[in-house]
Amino acid sequence: MKAVERALRQVEIPGRKPDYSGKVRDLYDLGDSLLIVATDRVSAYDVVLEEGIPGKGRVLTQISRFWFEKLRDLTPSHYITTEVASLPEPFSRYPALLEGRSMLVRRAKRYDVECVVRGYLAGSGWKEYQATGEVCGVKLPPGLKLSSKLPQPIFTPATKASEGHDENITFERMASIVGASVAEKLRETSFAIYQTAAAHALERGFILADTKFEFGERDQGPLWIDEALSPDSSRYWPAEGYREGVAQDSFDKQVIRDYLDSIRWDRTPPPPRLPDEVLEKTSRRYEEALATIVGSPRGR
């Protein structure tokens, strides 16, 4: 069976439609809680592709669960359970659909910013540094190269756009959006999560180059929400073979981006179809990230 035929782009719960569908996740409103179901959909350059990545939804859910559980003493999160038997009706009746890719979470009012921590220079940060010597208003030393390790991690927030691209912003702009005290707390928490996660990743042979977090407000305090340090929200590089000055091998959907760039896609819909070998290679990268970060994959 071909990889494209194994991917689950849509999880259909009989008699219950999602209250919101994002690029990857479907959300079901359960009152004081939400059910997040991660499909195998994949996007590139803000366009959802026709194919899915086999097993991707389960990988994202299991990695997020691992980090929410591992770091629960560091900061509160919205995570409740991934046990399908604990879900309300009708969801508990469909373990074959939801096992491994669903997460029950507490509802929170989302702060409309993304909290990005960078330990290395890559992506949009590298482009901005080349142009200005700064990243989101943070002045960096001259002479840094692509993939350089920064003297210390930096906090580079972004707006959370409902449509189109997110926009990198300064910390001062973030404070004007969420308030100064909240901004300080989110920055402090983001650094703490990143530093702990980066140390764990390095023990497993990965460099956590950068990552982004989302937070919401609940019970008058911030709550870590959305996904946790997954390959979709984080840039993981193999520590073995790391060399500054060149692009690194990345454990995410970079394989797809590289293919789309190679055929000179103009990044507007409709997207081109992806060859099975690209889908299969991407699926293997996600599974390898899960096995390395978490240990042996868990189905529950």
Secondary structure by P-SEA (a helix, b strand, c coil): ccccccccccccccccccccccccbbbbbcccbbbbbbccccccccccccccccaaaaaaaaaaaaaaaaaccccccccccccccccccccccccccccccbbbbbbbbcccbbbbbbccccaaaaaaaacccccccccccccccccccccbbbbbbbbbccccbbbbbcaaaaaaaccaaaaaaaaaaaaaaaaaaaaaaaaaccccccbbbbbbbccccccccccccccccbbbbcccccccccccccccaaaaaaaaaaaccccccccccccaaaaaaaaaaaaaaaaaaccccccc
